[in-house]
Amino acid sequence: MVATYGQIARVAGLPGQPRLVGYALHATPEDLTLPWHRVINAAGRISLPLESGQYDLQKSLLEAEGIRFRGEKVSLARYQWPLLARA
């Protein structure tokens, strides 16, 4: 399952602040085991630049977990974490 930056922000008590989630994920130490790859944008896309190695890493991690892409997009209707969708 995936969650959007906005969903995580709402659960964290920061509604309307999805960028703060992005900043926090970016600042997380690499040795911290956090499922960062499961956070995507509200359009169902990976927010990292296509040409970055991190984009490819995130996409491959999601695909390894069974998330299917149509082009560069994930179906939020199918893969979005339902508990967070209502948050």
Jmol script that loads the backbone (N, CA, C; Angstrom):
load data "model"
ATOM      1  N   MET A   1       0.837  -1.188   0.000  1.00  0.00           N
ATOM      2  CA  MET A   1       0.000   0.000   0.000  1.00  0.00           C
ATOM      3  C   MET A   1       0.878   1.247   0.000  1.00  0.00           C
ATOM      4  N   VAL A   2       0.312   2.341  -0.472  1.00  0.00           N
ATOM      5  CA  VAL A   2       1.007   3.627  -0.478  1.00  0.00           C
ATOM      6  C   VAL A   2       0.165   4.654   0.261  1.00  0.00           C
ATOM      7  N   ALA A   3       0.801   5.747   0.621  1.00  0.00           N
ATOM      8  CA  ALA A   3       0.115   6.889   1.233  1.00  0.00           C
ATOM      9  C   ALA A   3       0.633   8.142   0.539  1.00  0.00           C
ATOM     10  N   THR A   4      -0.167   9.185   0.573  1.00  0.00           N
ATOM     11  CA  THR A   4       0.282  10.444  -0.010  1.00  0.00           C
ATOM     12  C   THR A   4       0.906  11.314   1.079  1.00  0.00           C
ATOM     13  N   TYR A   5       1.671  12.282   0.645  1.00  0.00           N
ATOM     14  CA  TYR A   5       2.267  13.226   1.588  1.00  0.00           C
ATOM     15  C   TYR A   5       1.179  13.918   2.399  1.00  0.00           C
ATOM     16  N   GLY A   6       0.066  14.254   1.746  1.00  0.00           N
ATOM     17  CA  GLY A   6      -1.038  14.916   2.435  1.00  0.00           C
ATOM     18  C   GLY A   6      -1.677  14.041   3.497  1.00  0.00           C
ATOM     19  N   GLN A   7      -1.823  12.755   3.216  1.00  0.00           N
ATOM     20  CA  GLN A   7      -2.376  11.839   4.213  1.00  0.00           C
ATOM     21  C   GLN A   7      -1.488  11.776   5.445  1.00  0.00           C
ATOM     22  N   ILE A   8      -0.201  11.630   5.225  1.00  0.00           N
ATOM     23  CA  ILE A   8       0.735  11.555   6.344  1.00  0.00           C
ATOM     24  C   ILE A   8       0.682  12.852   7.152  1.00  0.00           C
ATOM     25  N   ALA A   9       0.592  13.985   6.457  1.00  0.00           N
ATOM     26  CA  ALA A   9       0.508  15.271   7.153  1.00  0.00           C
ATOM     27  C   ALA A   9      -0.739  15.339   8.035  1.00  0.00           C
ATOM     28  N   ARG A  10      -1.873  14.886   7.509  1.00  0.00           N
ATOM     29  CA  ARG A  10      -3.112  14.907   8.311  1.00  0.00           C
ATOM     30  C   ARG A  10      -2.979  14.023   9.550  1.00  0.00           C
ATOM     31  N   VAL A  11      -2.454  12.824   9.377  1.00  0.00           N
ATOM     32  CA  VAL A  11      -2.288  11.911  10.507  1.00  0.00           C
ATOM     33  C   VAL A  11      -1.336  12.503  11.547  1.00  0.00           C
ATOM     34  N   ALA A  12      -0.347  13.251  11.088  1.00  0.00           N
ATOM     35  CA  ALA A  12       0.635  13.867  11.992  1.00  0.00           C
ATOM     36  C   ALA A  12       0.099  15.150  12.637  1.00  0.00           C
ATOM     37  N   GLY A  13      -1.143  15.510  12.320  1.00  0.00           N
ATOM     38  CA  GLY A  13      -1.719  16.726  12.895  1.00  0.00           C
ATOM     39  C   GLY A  13      -1.313  17.987  12.165  1.00  0.00           C
ATOM     40  N   LEU A  14      -0.885  17.827  10.906  1.00  0.00           N
ATOM     41  CA  LEU A  14      -0.440  18.960  10.096  1.00  0.00           C
ATOM     42  C   LEU A  14      -1.224  19.040   8.790  1.00  0.00           C
ATOM     43  N   PRO A  15      -2.559  19.129   8.874  1.00  0.00           N
ATOM     44  CA  PRO A  15      -3.345  19.153   7.636  1.00  0.00           C
ATOM     45  C   PRO A  15      -2.932  20.319   6.741  1.00  0.00           C
ATOM     46  N   GLY A  16      -2.885  20.044   5.456  1.00  0.00           N
ATOM     47  CA  GLY A  16      -2.508  21.082   4.505  1.00  0.00           C
ATOM     48  C   GLY A  16      -1.018  21.339   4.411  1.00  0.00           C
ATOM     49  N   GLN A  17      -0.217  20.499   5.027  1.00  0.00           N
ATOM     50  CA  GLN A  17       1.240  20.704   5.035  1.00  0.00           C
ATOM     51  C   GLN A  17       2.005  19.503   4.458  1.00  0.00           C
ATOM     52  N   PRO A  18       1.642  19.033   3.274  1.00  0.00           N
ATOM     53  CA  PRO A  18       2.333  17.859   2.731  1.00  0.00           C
ATOM     54  C   PRO A  18       3.824  18.099   2.472  1.00  0.00           C
ATOM     55  N   ARG A  19       4.195  19.323   2.200  1.00  0.00           N
ATOM     56  CA  ARG A  19       5.623  19.599   1.961  1.00  0.00           C
ATOM     57  C   ARG A  19       6.471  19.340   3.201  1.00  0.00           C
ATOM     58  N   LEU A  20       5.890  19.569   4.374  1.00  0.00           N
ATOM     59  CA  LEU A  20       6.633  19.280   5.604  1.00  0.00           C
ATOM     60  C   LEU A  20       6.974  17.793   5.705  1.00  0.00           C
ATOM     61  N   VAL A  21       6.073  16.952   5.235  1.00  0.00           N
ATOM     62  CA  VAL A  21       6.338  15.510   5.222  1.00  0.00           C
ATOM     63  C   VAL A  21       7.510  15.224   4.283  1.00  0.00           C
ATOM     64  N   GLY A  22       7.502  15.849   3.126  1.00  0.00           N
ATOM     65  CA  GLY A  22       8.610  15.680   2.188  1.00  0.00           C
ATOM     66  C   GLY A  22       9.930  16.134   2.774  1.00  0.00           C
ATOM     67  N   TYR A  23       9.918  17.271   3.439  1.00  0.00           N
ATOM     68  CA  TYR A  23      11.145  17.773   4.074  1.00  0.00           C
ATOM     69  C   TYR A  23      11.630  16.808   5.150  1.00  0.00           C
ATOM     70  N   ALA A  24      10.691  16.287   5.946  1.00  0.00           N
ATOM     71  CA  ALA A  24      11.061  15.358   7.015  1.00  0.00           C
ATOM     72  C   ALA A  24      11.651  14.066   6.436  1.00  0.00           C
ATOM     73  N   LEU A  25      11.044  13.546   5.397  1.00  0.00           N
ATOM     74  CA  LEU A  25      11.572  12.326   4.779  1.00  0.00           C
ATOM     75  C   LEU A  25      12.957  12.567   4.186  1.00  0.00           C
ATOM     76  N   HIS A  26      13.133  13.723   3.587  1.00  0.00           N
ATOM     77  CA  HIS A  26      14.433  14.056   2.999  1.00  0.00           C
ATOM     78  C   HIS A  26      15.523  14.175   4.071  1.00  0.00           C
ATOM     79  N   ALA A  27      15.154  14.646   5.240  1.00  0.00           N
ATOM     80  CA  ALA A  27      16.124  14.868   6.317  1.00  0.00           C
ATOM     81  C   ALA A  27      16.353  13.628   7.192  1.00  0.00           C
ATOM     82  N   THR A  28      15.622  12.555   6.927  1.00  0.00           N
ATOM     83  CA  THR A  28      15.747  11.343   7.734  1.00  0.00           C
ATOM     84  C   THR A  28      17.100  10.688   7.491  1.00  0.00           C
ATOM     85  N   PRO A  29      17.812  10.325   8.545  1.00  0.00           N
ATOM     86  CA  PRO A  29      19.097   9.641   8.364  1.00  0.00           C
ATOM     87  C   PRO A  29      18.932   8.337   7.590  1.00  0.00           C
ATOM     88  N   GLU A  30      19.890   8.041   6.733  1.00  0.00           N
ATOM     89  CA  GLU A  30      19.802   6.852   5.888  1.00  0.00           C
ATOM     90  C   GLU A  30      19.768   5.552   6.674  1.00  0.00           C
ATOM     91  N   ASP A  31      20.364   5.543   7.860  1.00  0.00           N
ATOM     92  CA  ASP A  31      20.405   4.303   8.634  1.00  0.00           C
ATOM     93  C   ASP A  31      19.104   4.025   9.393  1.00  0.00           C
ATOM     94  N   LEU A  32      18.145   4.945   9.339  1.00  0.00           N
ATOM     95  CA  LEU A  32      16.845   4.749   9.976  1.00  0.00           C
ATOM     96  C   LEU A  32      15.954   3.954   9.014  1.00  0.00           C
ATOM     97  N   THR A  33      15.485   2.809   9.458  1.00  0.00           N
ATOM     98  CA  THR A  33      14.642   1.994   8.589  1.00  0.00           C
ATOM     99  C   THR A  33      13.216   2.529   8.609  1.00  0.00           C
ATOM    100  N   LEU A  34      12.892   3.269   7.608  1.00  0.00           N
ATOM    101  CA  LEU A  34      11.601   3.933   7.463  1.00  0.00           C
ATOM    102  C   LEU A  34      11.077   3.612   6.068  1.00  0.00           C
ATOM    103  N   PRO A  35       9.830   3.215   5.911  1.00  0.00           N
ATOM    104  CA  PRO A  35       9.313   2.877   4.583  1.00  0.00           C
ATOM    105  C   PRO A  35       8.995   4.119   3.738  1.00  0.00           C
ATOM    106  N   TRP A  36       9.974   4.959   3.561  1.00  0.00           N
ATOM    107  CA  TRP A  36       9.836   6.220   2.826  1.00  0.00           C
ATOM    108  C   TRP A  36       9.319   5.996   1.404  1.00  0.00           C
ATOM    109  N   HIS A  37       9.668   4.856   0.833  1.00  0.00           N
ATOM    110  CA  HIS A  37       9.320   4.595  -0.566  1.00  0.00           C
ATOM    111  C   HIS A  37       7.816   4.447  -0.779  1.00  0.00           C
ATOM    112  N   ARG A  38       7.064   4.258   0.278  1.00  0.00           N
ATOM    113  CA  ARG A  38       5.618   4.097   0.158  1.00  0.00           C
ATOM    114  C   ARG A  38       4.855   5.420   0.143  1.00  0.00           C
ATOM    115  N   VAL A  39       5.555   6.523   0.211  1.00  0.00           N
ATOM    116  CA  VAL A  39       4.917   7.847   0.201  1.00  0.00           C
ATOM    117  C   VAL A  39       5.073   8.452  -1.195  1.00  0.00           C
ATOM    118  N   ILE A  40       3.924   8.768  -1.805  1.00  0.00           N
ATOM    119  CA  ILE A  40       3.899   9.344  -3.148  1.00  0.00           C
ATOM    120  C   ILE A  40       3.007  10.583  -3.139  1.00  0.00           C
ATOM    121  N   ASN A  41       2.963  11.283  -4.262  1.00  0.00           N
ATOM    122  CA  ASN A  41       2.156  12.503  -4.267  1.00  0.00           C
ATOM    123  C   ASN A  41       0.685  12.213  -4.548  1.00  0.00           C
ATOM    124  N   ALA A  42      -0.147  13.217  -4.410  1.00  0.00           N
ATOM    125  CA  ALA A  42      -1.598  13.065  -4.516  1.00  0.00           C
ATOM    126  C   ALA A  42      -2.056  12.700  -5.918  1.00  0.00           C
ATOM    127  N   ALA A  43      -1.187  12.850  -6.907  1.00  0.00           N
ATOM    128  CA  ALA A  43      -1.505  12.445  -8.278  1.00  0.00           C
ATOM    129  C   ALA A  43      -1.163  10.974  -8.518  1.00  0.00           C
ATOM    130  N   GLY A  44      -0.596  10.310  -7.506  1.00  0.00           N
ATOM    131  CA  GLY A  44      -0.218   8.917  -7.649  1.00  0.00           C
ATOM    132  C   GLY A  44       1.148   8.728  -8.285  1.00  0.00           C
ATOM    133  N   ARG A  45       1.953   9.770  -8.231  1.00  0.00           N
ATOM    134  CA  ARG A  45       3.278   9.725  -8.850  1.00  0.00           C
ATOM    135  C   ARG A  45       4.384   9.841  -7.808  1.00  0.00           C
ATOM    136  N   ILE A  46       5.539   9.336  -8.169  1.00  0.00           N
ATOM    137  CA  ILE A  46       6.734   9.527  -7.361  1.00  0.00           C
ATOM    138  C   ILE A  46       7.174  10.973  -7.556  1.00  0.00           C
ATOM    139  N   SER A  47       7.483  11.650  -6.475  1.00  0.00           N
ATOM    140  CA  SER A  47       7.829  13.068  -6.562  1.00  0.00           C
ATOM    141  C   SER A  47       9.288  13.343  -6.898  1.00  0.00           C
ATOM    142  N   LEU A  48      10.132  12.348  -6.799  1.00  0.00           N
ATOM    143  CA  LEU A  48      11.552  12.541  -7.105  1.00  0.00           C
ATOM    144  C   LEU A  48      11.741  12.742  -8.606  1.00  0.00           C
ATOM    145  N   PRO A  49      12.783  13.463  -9.020  1.00  0.00           N
ATOM    146  CA  PRO A  49      13.023  13.664 -10.450  1.00  0.00           C
ATOM    147  C   PRO A  49      13.269  12.329 -11.171  1.00  0.00           C
ATOM    148  N   LEU A  50      12.687  12.192 -12.352  1.00  0.00           N
ATOM    149  CA  LEU A  50      12.833  10.966 -13.138  1.00  0.00           C
ATOM    150  C   LEU A  50      14.280  10.561 -13.352  1.00  0.00           C
ATOM    151  N   GLU A  51      15.140  11.533 -13.535  1.00  0.00           N
ATOM    152  CA  GLU A  51      16.541  11.235 -13.845  1.00  0.00           C
ATOM    153  C   GLU A  51      17.376  10.884 -12.616  1.00  0.00           C
ATOM    154  N   SER A  52      16.764  10.944 -11.442  1.00  0.00           N
ATOM    155  CA  SER A  52      17.525  10.636 -10.232  1.00  0.00           C
ATOM    156  C   SER A  52      17.556   9.130  -9.985  1.00  0.00           C
ATOM    157  N   GLY A  53      18.624   8.659  -9.429  1.00  0.00           N
ATOM    158  CA  GLY A  53      18.709   7.263  -9.046  1.00  0.00           C
ATOM    159  C   GLY A  53      17.705   6.915  -7.967  1.00  0.00           C
ATOM    160  N   GLN A  54      17.357   7.891  -7.144  1.00  0.00           N
ATOM    161  CA  GLN A  54      16.382   7.668  -6.070  1.00  0.00           C
ATOM    162  C   GLN A  54      14.994   7.370  -6.636  1.00  0.00           C
ATOM    163  N   TYR A  55      14.656   8.005  -7.753  1.00  0.00           N
ATOM    164  CA  TYR A  55      13.375   7.724  -8.413  1.00  0.00           C
ATOM    165  C   TYR A  55      13.313   6.241  -8.787  1.00  0.00           C
ATOM    166  N   ASP A  56      14.362   5.774  -9.450  1.00  0.00           N
ATOM    167  CA  ASP A  56      14.413   4.368  -9.866  1.00  0.00           C
ATOM    168  C   ASP A  56      14.368   3.430  -8.659  1.00  0.00           C
ATOM    169  N   LEU A  57      15.059   3.805  -7.590  1.00  0.00           N
ATOM    170  CA  LEU A  57      15.048   2.995  -6.378  1.00  0.00           C
ATOM    171  C   LEU A  57      13.642   2.913  -5.798  1.00  0.00           C
ATOM    172  N   GLN A  58      12.972   4.057  -5.667  1.00  0.00           N
ATOM    173  CA  GLN A  58      11.630   4.065  -5.101  1.00  0.00           C
ATOM    174  C   GLN A  58      10.678   3.227  -5.955  1.00  0.00           C
ATOM    175  N   LYS A  59      10.744   3.412  -7.246  1.00  0.00           N
ATOM    176  CA  LYS A  59       9.856   2.663  -8.133  1.00  0.00           C
ATOM    177  C   LYS A  59      10.129   1.161  -8.033  1.00  0.00           C
ATOM    178  N   SER A  60      11.383   0.768  -8.015  1.00  0.00           N
ATOM    179  CA  SER A  60      11.697  -0.660  -7.936  1.00  0.00           C
ATOM    180  C   SER A  60      11.276  -1.255  -6.590  1.00  0.00           C
ATOM    181  N   LEU A  61      11.421  -0.507  -5.499  1.00  0.00           N
ATOM    182  CA  LEU A  61      10.967  -0.984  -4.190  1.00  0.00           C
ATOM    183  C   LEU A  61       9.451  -1.182  -4.174  1.00  0.00           C
ATOM    184  N   LEU A  62       8.725  -0.240  -4.748  1.00  0.00           N
ATOM    185  CA  LEU A  62       7.268  -0.370  -4.808  1.00  0.00           C
ATOM    186  C   LEU A  62       6.863  -1.553  -5.685  1.00  0.00           C
ATOM    187  N   GLU A  63       7.497  -1.682  -6.826  1.00  0.00           N
ATOM    188  CA  GLU A  63       7.170  -2.798  -7.713  1.00  0.00           C
ATOM    189  C   GLU A  63       7.473  -4.143  -7.051  1.00  0.00           C
ATOM    190  N   ALA A  64       8.550  -4.206  -6.282  1.00  0.00           N
ATOM    191  CA  ALA A  64       8.902  -5.438  -5.567  1.00  0.00           C
ATOM    192  C   ALA A  64       7.846  -5.804  -4.525  1.00  0.00           C
ATOM    193  N   GLU A  65       7.093  -4.815  -4.058  1.00  0.00           N
ATOM    194  CA  GLU A  65       6.016  -5.049  -3.085  1.00  0.00           C
ATOM    195  C   GLU A  65       4.669  -5.283  -3.766  1.00  0.00           C
ATOM    196  N   GLY A  66       4.665  -5.356  -5.086  1.00  0.00           N
ATOM    197  CA  GLY A  66       3.442  -5.645  -5.815  1.00  0.00           C
ATOM    198  C   GLY A  66       2.671  -4.442  -6.310  1.00  0.00           C
ATOM    199  N   ILE A  67       3.218  -3.252  -6.139  1.00  0.00           N
ATOM    200  CA  ILE A  67       2.566  -2.038  -6.642  1.00  0.00           C
ATOM    201  C   ILE A  67       2.824  -1.963  -8.148  1.00  0.00           C
ATOM    202  N   ARG A  68       1.757  -1.850  -8.913  1.00  0.00           N
ATOM    203  CA  ARG A  68       1.888  -1.775 -10.372  1.00  0.00           C
ATOM    204  C   ARG A  68       1.739  -0.325 -10.827  1.00  0.00           C
ATOM    205  N   PHE A  69       2.545   0.024 -11.785  1.00  0.00           N
ATOM    206  CA  PHE A  69       2.506   1.359 -12.363  1.00  0.00           C
ATOM    207  C   PHE A  69       1.865   1.297 -13.737  1.00  0.00           C
ATOM    208  N   ARG A  70       1.100   2.312 -14.047  1.00  0.00           N
ATOM    209  CA  ARG A  70       0.604   2.516 -15.408  1.00  0.00           C
ATOM    210  C   ARG A  70       1.340   3.747 -15.896  1.00  0.00           C
ATOM    211  N   GLY A  71       2.339   3.537 -16.724  1.00  0.00           N
ATOM    212  CA  GLY A  71       3.250   4.620 -17.082  1.00  0.00           C
ATOM    213  C   GLY A  71       4.075   4.951 -15.854  1.00  0.00           C
ATOM    214  N   GLU A  72       3.954   6.154 -15.374  1.00  0.00           N
ATOM    215  CA  GLU A  72       4.683   6.572 -14.172  1.00  0.00           C
ATOM    216  C   GLU A  72       3.734   6.824 -13.001  1.00  0.00           C
ATOM    217  N   LYS A  73       2.530   6.267 -13.085  1.00  0.00           N
ATOM    218  CA  LYS A  73       1.496   6.563 -12.095  1.00  0.00           C
ATOM    219  C   LYS A  73       0.973   5.290 -11.428  1.00  0.00           C
ATOM    220  N   VAL A  74       0.648   5.421 -10.140  1.00  0.00           N
ATOM    221  CA  VAL A  74       0.055   4.353  -9.344  1.00  0.00           C
ATOM    222  C   VAL A  74      -1.433   4.660  -9.173  1.00  0.00           C
ATOM    223  N   SER A  75      -2.268   3.656  -9.226  1.00  0.00           N
ATOM    224  CA  SER A  75      -3.693   3.845  -8.977  1.00  0.00           C
ATOM    225  C   SER A  75      -3.921   3.997  -7.474  1.00  0.00           C
ATOM    226  N   LEU A  76      -4.265   5.200  -7.054  1.00  0.00           N
ATOM    227  CA  LEU A  76      -4.551   5.417  -5.633  1.00  0.00           C
ATOM    228  C   LEU A  76      -5.816   4.678  -5.215  1.00  0.00           C
ATOM    229  N   ALA A  77      -6.764   4.545  -6.116  1.00  0.00           N
ATOM    230  CA  ALA A  77      -7.990   3.809  -5.797  1.00  0.00           C
ATOM    231  C   ALA A  77      -7.680   2.361  -5.432  1.00  0.00           C
ATOM    232  N   ARG A  78      -6.653   1.810  -6.023  1.00  0.00           N
ATOM    233  CA  ARG A  78      -6.297   0.410  -5.769  1.00  0.00           C
ATOM    234  C   ARG A  78      -5.268   0.237  -4.654  1.00  0.00           C
ATOM    235  N   TYR A  79      -4.269   1.138  -4.586  1.00  0.00           N
ATOM    236  CA  TYR A  79      -3.121   0.909  -3.720  1.00  0.00           C
ATOM    237  C   TYR A  79      -3.003   1.836  -2.506  1.00  0.00           C
ATOM    238  N   GLN A  80      -3.888   2.834  -2.394  1.00  0.00           N
ATOM    239  CA  GLN A  80      -3.773   3.772  -1.280  1.00  0.00           C
ATOM    240  C   GLN A  80      -4.208   3.099   0.028  1.00  0.00           C
ATOM    241  N   TRP A  81      -3.437   3.341   1.067  1.00  0.00           N
ATOM    242  CA  TRP A  81      -3.731   2.762   2.371  1.00  0.00           C
ATOM    243  C   TRP A  81      -5.079   3.285   2.838  1.00  0.00           C
ATOM    244  N   PRO A  82      -6.101   2.428   2.989  1.00  0.00           N
ATOM    245  CA  PRO A  82      -7.449   2.912   3.281  1.00  0.00           C
ATOM    246  C   PRO A  82      -7.600   3.593   4.635  1.00  0.00           C
ATOM    247  N   LEU A  83      -6.870   3.160   5.635  1.00  0.00           N
ATOM    248  CA  LEU A  83      -7.000   3.798   6.952  1.00  0.00           C
ATOM    249  C   LEU A  83      -6.551   5.247   6.900  1.00  0.00           C
ATOM    250  N   LEU A  84      -5.534   5.523   6.095  1.00  0.00           N
ATOM    251  CA  LEU A  84      -5.070   6.904   5.980  1.00  0.00           C
ATOM    252  C   LEU A  84      -5.954   7.710   5.040  1.00  0.00           C
ATOM    253  N   ALA A  85      -6.607   7.059   4.101  1.00  0.00           N
ATOM    254  CA  ALA A  85      -7.469   7.773   3.161  1.00  0.00           C
ATOM    255  C   ALA A  85      -8.608   8.458   3.901  1.00  0.00           C
ATOM    256  N   ARG A  86      -9.017   7.880   5.026  1.00  0.00           N
ATOM    257  CA  ARG A  86     -10.116   8.481   5.820  1.00  0.00           C
ATOM    258  C   ARG A  86      -9.604   9.438   6.878  1.00  0.00           C
ATOM    259  N   ALA A  87      -8.311   9.474   7.062  1.00  0.00           N
ATOM    260  CA  ALA A  87      -7.742  10.321   8.131  1.00  0.00           C
ATOM    261  C   ALA A  87      -7.885  11.785   7.810  1.00  0.00           C
TER     262      ALA A  87
END
end "model"
wireframe off; spacefill off
backbone 0.3
color backbone group
